[in-house]
Amino acid sequence: MKNKSLVSIDDYSKEDYIEILRVAAEFEKNPVQNILEGRVVATLFFEPSTRTRLSFESAVNRLGGRVIGFTDSSSSSVSKGESLKDTILTVSNYSDLIVMRHPLEGSARYASEVATVPVINAGDGANQHPTQCLLDLYSIQKTQGTLENLKISMVGDLKYGRTVHSLIMAMSYFNPTFIFIAPDELKMPEEYKLFLDKKGIKYEEHTELAENIKDSDILYMTRVQRERFADPLEYEKVKNVYILKNKMLDGTKDNLKILHPLPRVNEINTDVDTNHKAYYFPQALNGVFTRQAIMAKILGLK
């Protein structure tokens, strides 16, 4: 993994995942170290972000490194017409590692090809979000004690949801069963279902929420993303199609954990927050330890 960019979750192997989770567990026990002292990490966020950007910055700061970058492309030379290539080549001169979020699919791959330092994809459009996927794996392993043979329900925006796309690819190594719950407009794209078919991974598709989560080990909720819709009327039609309420968890497995990449809008009622099955806020904290592990492995420090 040393000096290797992380653009898509399939850039890394099953063994790489397991190693990152092992190192993340070490960082959870001891998150404040100085192994990044003298190192600079550039965070280039062409799209808004709270958890991903702040957890990366927290991870760097706790390891003694420094962060440079921008949180809005309008405050960078992109607003003057600078190309992505020129931005990446310039920032490569100032940093040891680049973390980038961009609205265009394929932008992170392109950045990794022109950069002179490793690039971590913090989300490129509706394509991939590999570091979220790895923190999801860490959260699943931590709560279930295993990654093997789990039943995982994915709910909401499965068409544009880059987090579920990455998670499907990573979990395919661990013999899961997937339950896809989405309206017709937001169904899982055919390419991911073909991927599962080739791997021999079982999945079901449904449009109703409550009756299709009873046997699940993981319930992965997603927000319907306004920013992915060109037509506001289409967004309005599906934005509140699924709302998880506490009473809907009656009869579900005791080990069930509810994950969400956040931000939450209306898809999880606040009455779920006090249920022991709610895990989305600890999941966000796990992002710090997992991203510490990813950066440490890429920079050859662990």
Backbone torsions as a table, in degrees:
resi	resn	phi	psi	omega
1	MET	NA	-16.3	-176.4
2	LYS	-58.6	130.3	179.0
3	ASN	62.0	17.0	-178.3
4	LYS	-102.6	124.8	178.7
5	SER	-64.5	154.2	175.0
6	LEU	-119.5	97.3	-176.6
7	VAL	-105.8	-47.1	177.8
8	SER	-122.6	151.2	-178.7
9	ILE	-62.7	-24.9	179.2
10	ASP	-84.9	6.4	168.3
11	ASP	-69.2	-23.0	-178.3
12	TYR	-111.6	155.8	-178.4
13	SER	-93.7	172.2	174.6
14	LYS	-56.6	-40.6	179.6
15	GLU	-65.4	-36.5	176.4
16	ASP	-63.6	-44.0	178.3
17	TYR	-56.1	-49.7	-176.1
18	ILE	-62.1	-39.4	178.8
19	GLU	-65.7	-41.7	178.5
20	ILE	-63.4	-41.0	178.8
21	LEU	-65.1	-36.2	177.3
22	ARG	-63.6	-45.3	-179.5
23	VAL	-69.0	-36.3	176.8
24	ALA	-59.7	-40.2	178.1
25	ALA	-63.9	-35.3	175.7
26	GLU	-64.2	-43.6	-179.8
27	PHE	-67.7	-32.6	177.2
28	GLU	-61.6	-37.0	178.2
29	LYS	-72.9	-29.3	-175.9
30	ASN	-146.6	77.0	-173.1
31	PRO	-78.9	-13.8	-177.9
32	VAL	-105.4	108.3	178.7
33	GLN	-140.9	172.1	-179.2
34	ASN	-115.4	29.9	-174.8
35	ILE	-72.6	-15.7	177.0
36	LEU	-99.9	10.9	179.7
37	GLU	-58.7	129.9	-177.8
38	GLY	85.3	-2.3	179.6
39	ARG	-101.8	149.5	179.7
40	VAL	-122.6	127.9	176.5
41	VAL	-112.3	126.0	178.9
42	ALA	-96.0	127.0	176.7
43	THR	-110.1	110.0	-176.7
44	LEU	-109.6	102.0	-175.9
45	PHE	-111.6	99.6	178.3
46	PHE	-81.1	-7.6	177.0
47	GLU	-129.1	153.4	179.2
48	PRO	-61.6	147.9	177.2
49	SER	-160.0	143.1	172.4
50	THR	-113.7	-67.0	-174.0
51	ARG	-64.7	-46.9	-176.1
52	THR	-63.4	-49.5	-178.3
53	ARG	-64.9	-48.4	-175.8
54	LEU	-69.5	-33.7	178.7
55	SER	-70.3	-36.9	173.9
56	PHE	-62.5	-45.7	-179.1
57	GLU	-65.7	-40.1	175.8
58	SER	-61.7	-43.1	179.7
59	ALA	-60.6	-44.1	180.0
60	VAL	-66.0	-46.9	-177.7
61	ASN	-62.4	-39.5	-179.8
62	ARG	-69.5	-18.3	179.1
63	LEU	-101.9	10.1	173.2
64	GLY	83.8	11.4	179.2
65	GLY	-91.1	-176.2	178.8
66	ARG	-124.9	148.5	-178.5
67	VAL	-117.3	133.6	169.3
68	ILE	-126.2	165.2	176.5
69	GLY	142.0	-162.1	179.6
70	PHE	-142.9	156.4	-179.2
71	THR	-110.5	0.3	-177.7
72	ASP	-154.3	121.3	-176.4
73	SER	-61.5	-21.0	179.4
74	SER	-68.2	-16.9	178.5
75	SER	-96.4	7.2	178.7
76	SER	-114.9	176.8	-179.9
77	SER	-71.4	-6.7	172.7
78	VAL	-58.1	-35.7	179.5
79	SER	-65.7	-17.0	177.5
80	LYS	-94.4	0.0	179.0
81	GLY	101.9	8.8	178.9
82	GLU	-65.6	138.9	179.9
83	SER	-74.9	159.9	176.8
84	LEU	-61.6	-39.5	179.4
85	LYS	-58.2	-47.8	-178.4
86	ASP	-65.8	-38.1	177.4
87	THR	-61.1	-47.5	-177.1
88	ILE	-65.8	-44.5	179.6
89	LEU	-62.0	-38.1	179.6
90	THR	-68.5	-48.6	-176.7
91	VAL	-67.2	-28.7	175.9
92	SER	-57.6	-31.0	179.5
93	ASN	-69.3	-22.5	-172.0
94	TYR	-103.9	-4.1	-169.0
95	SER	-142.2	165.0	176.0
96	ASP	-98.5	-14.8	-175.1
97	LEU	-160.2	139.7	178.5
98	ILE	-115.7	129.8	172.0
99	VAL	-110.3	122.1	-172.4
100	MET	-132.1	134.3	167.8
101	ARG	-117.0	136.6	-175.5
102	HIS	-148.8	144.9	-177.0
103	PRO	-74.4	-15.5	-175.5
104	LEU	-94.7	129.0	175.6
105	GLU	-62.6	136.1	-179.8
106	GLY	91.2	-9.8	-177.2
107	SER	-65.8	-38.0	-178.9
108	ALA	-68.0	-39.3	177.5
109	ARG	-62.1	-44.5	178.8
110	TYR	-61.5	-44.3	179.9
111	ALA	-59.6	-41.2	-179.0
112	SER	-66.3	-26.9	-179.0
113	GLU	-79.2	-26.2	-178.7
114	VAL	-101.4	-19.7	-177.0
115	ALA	-71.5	152.3	175.7
116	THR	-99.5	2.2	174.5
117	VAL	-128.9	162.6	179.4
118	PRO	-62.7	149.2	179.5
119	VAL	-120.1	133.9	173.0
120	ILE	-109.3	125.2	178.7
121	ASN	-78.6	115.6	177.0
122	ALA	-99.0	22.7	178.7
123	GLY	119.2	119.8	175.3
124	ASP	-125.3	98.4	-179.8
125	GLY	57.9	-136.3	179.4
126	ALA	-92.9	15.2	-172.0
127	ASN	-84.9	-80.0	-171.2
128	GLN	-137.1	155.4	174.4
129	HIS	-147.2	72.8	-168.5
130	PRO	-66.6	-32.4	180.0
131	THR	-72.7	-32.6	172.5
132	GLN	-63.4	-39.8	179.3
133	CYS	-61.1	-43.6	-178.1
134	LEU	-68.4	-36.5	175.7
135	LEU	-70.8	-29.5	174.0
136	ASP	-66.1	-43.0	176.6
137	LEU	-60.0	-42.4	179.1
138	TYR	-62.5	-42.2	179.4
139	SER	-65.6	-40.0	179.1
140	ILE	-66.3	-48.0	180.0
141	GLN	-62.0	-40.2	-177.7
142	LYS	-66.8	-37.9	-176.2
143	THR	-87.5	-27.7	-176.2
144	GLN	-104.0	-14.1	-178.3
145	GLY	78.2	0.8	-178.7
146	THR	-163.4	163.4	169.6
147	LEU	-108.7	-5.8	-171.7
148	GLU	-87.1	140.0	166.6
149	ASN	59.4	38.7	-178.9
150	LEU	-97.9	153.0	174.2
151	LYS	-102.2	120.6	-172.4
152	ILE	-121.8	118.3	175.4
153	SER	-95.1	129.5	177.8
154	MET	-116.0	129.3	-168.6
155	VAL	-129.1	135.8	169.3
156	GLY	112.0	-123.0	-176.0
157	ASP	-86.8	87.2	-179.8
158	LEU	-92.0	-9.4	178.7
159	LYS	-80.3	-50.1	-176.3
160	TYR	-101.8	-6.0	-173.1
161	GLY	-75.0	99.3	-176.7
162	ARG	-65.1	-26.9	-179.3
163	THR	-66.9	-41.2	-180.0
164	VAL	-71.7	-32.7	178.2
165	HIS	-62.7	-45.6	178.9
166	SER	-65.7	-41.4	-176.5
167	LEU	-65.7	-37.7	177.1
168	ILE	-58.5	-45.7	-176.8
169	MET	-65.6	-42.5	-178.9
170	ALA	-70.3	-43.6	-177.1
171	MET	-71.4	-13.4	-179.2
172	SER	-62.5	-17.9	177.6
173	TYR	-78.0	-10.1	-168.4
174	PHE	-120.5	22.0	174.2
175	ASN	53.3	55.6	177.5
176	PRO	-84.3	170.6	163.2
177	THR	-118.8	128.1	-178.5
178	PHE	-103.9	140.3	170.6
179	ILE	-116.5	112.4	-179.8
180	PHE	-96.9	121.8	-178.6
181	ILE	-123.1	110.4	-175.4
182	ALA	-159.3	153.3	170.7
183	PRO	-68.7	162.4	-177.7
184	ASP	-55.5	-34.4	-176.5
185	GLU	-69.8	-19.6	-173.7
186	LEU	-125.4	27.4	-179.3
187	LYS	-65.1	157.5	175.1
188	MET	-57.3	129.3	-179.3
189	PRO	-60.1	150.0	-176.9
190	GLU	-58.1	-34.8	-175.9
191	GLU	-61.9	-34.6	179.9
192	TYR	-77.6	-32.8	175.9
193	LYS	-69.1	-36.9	175.7
194	LEU	-65.0	-38.0	176.3
195	PHE	-58.8	-45.7	179.6
196	LEU	-67.1	-39.2	178.2
197	ASP	-59.4	-43.7	-179.4
198	LYS	-65.6	-31.3	-179.6
199	LYS	-85.8	-8.1	-177.6
200	GLY	72.8	27.1	-179.2
201	ILE	-90.5	130.6	-178.2
202	LYS	-78.2	142.8	174.0
203	TYR	-153.4	154.7	175.2
204	GLU	-125.8	155.8	176.0
205	GLU	-123.8	133.0	-180.0
206	HIS	-141.4	165.4	174.9
207	THR	-113.9	-12.0	-179.5
208	GLU	-101.2	142.4	-174.9
209	LEU	-87.5	-62.8	-164.3
210	ALA	-55.0	-47.3	-173.3
211	GLU	-79.0	-4.7	-175.8
212	ASN	-111.2	17.5	177.9
213	ILE	-120.7	1.5	-171.7
214	LYS	-61.9	-34.9	-175.8
215	ASP	-102.6	11.5	-174.1
216	SER	-80.6	147.8	171.1
217	ASP	-92.1	-34.2	178.9
218	ILE	-129.1	131.3	173.2
219	LEU	-113.6	108.5	-175.2
220	TYR	-102.4	102.6	-179.6
221	MET	-88.9	146.3	176.0
222	THR	-133.0	154.6	176.9
223	ARG	-86.1	143.3	169.9
224	VAL	-77.6	118.6	-166.9
225	GLN	-90.2	108.4	-179.9
226	ARG	-54.6	-38.8	-173.2
227	GLU	-68.9	-13.3	179.8
228	ARG	-90.9	-5.3	-176.0
229	PHE	-100.3	123.4	174.8
230	ALA	-74.8	-29.6	-178.0
231	ASP	-107.3	111.9	-179.6
232	PRO	-58.4	-30.1	-179.8
233	LEU	-67.8	-36.1	177.0
234	GLU	-65.1	-39.3	177.7
235	TYR	-64.0	-45.8	-178.6
236	GLU	-59.7	-31.8	-177.1
237	LYS	-69.5	-30.2	-172.8
238	VAL	-117.8	-2.6	-169.0
239	LYS	-62.1	-32.6	-178.3
240	ASN	-115.4	30.7	-173.2
241	VAL	-67.6	-29.7	177.5
242	TYR	-129.4	125.4	174.9
243	ILE	-130.6	112.7	-179.9
244	LEU	-79.8	124.7	178.1
245	LYS	-117.4	155.4	-173.8
246	ASN	-56.4	-41.0	-177.4
247	LYS	-64.4	-22.3	179.3
248	MET	-72.1	-12.8	179.7
249	LEU	-87.1	-7.2	175.4
250	ASP	-60.3	131.5	178.2
251	GLY	86.0	-2.0	175.8
252	THR	-82.8	165.1	-177.1
253	LYS	-63.8	145.3	-177.4
254	ASP	-65.3	-29.2	-179.9
255	ASN	-84.0	-1.9	-179.5
256	LEU	-56.3	135.0	172.2
257	LYS	-126.3	137.6	-178.5
258	ILE	-99.0	119.8	177.5
259	LEU	-109.3	154.9	177.1
260	HIS	-158.9	130.4	-179.7
261	PRO	-70.6	-14.2	-179.6
262	LEU	60.9	152.5	9.7
263	PRO	-76.7	149.0	173.5
264	ARG	-86.7	142.5	172.4
265	VAL	-113.2	-89.8	179.1
266	ASN	-117.4	-1.5	-168.2
267	GLU	-76.1	-15.7	171.7
268	ILE	-127.7	115.2	178.3
269	ASN	-63.9	146.3	-178.3
270	THR	-64.7	-16.5	178.0
271	ASP	-71.2	-10.0	176.3
272	VAL	-80.2	-22.3	-170.0
273	ASP	-58.5	-32.8	-177.2
274	THR	-89.3	-4.1	177.3
275	ASN	-73.4	138.3	-178.1
276	HIS	-65.6	-11.7	178.5
277	LYS	-83.8	-13.4	178.0
278	ALA	-74.9	127.3	-175.6
279	TYR	-133.5	8.3	-171.0
280	TYR	-69.8	-28.1	177.2
281	PHE	-79.0	-44.3	170.0
282	PRO	-59.0	-34.1	176.5
283	GLN	-58.0	-42.3	178.9
284	ALA	-64.0	-38.7	176.7
285	LEU	-64.6	-38.1	178.1
286	ASN	-57.8	-23.8	178.1
287	GLY	-61.2	-33.4	178.9
288	VAL	-64.3	-50.5	-176.6
289	PHE	-65.6	-40.2	-178.7
290	THR	-67.5	-41.1	-179.7
291	ARG	-72.4	-30.3	170.8
292	GLN	-60.2	-45.1	-179.3
293	ALA	-63.3	-44.1	-178.9
294	ILE	-61.4	-48.4	-178.6
295	MET	-65.9	-40.4	-179.9
296	ALA	-62.9	-40.2	179.4
297	LYS	-69.6	-43.5	-178.7
298	ILE	-64.0	-38.7	-179.1
299	LEU	-86.1	3.4	176.1
300	GLY	69.9	29.7	-175.9
301	LEU	-99.2	-7.2	178.1
302	LYS	-135.4	NA	NA
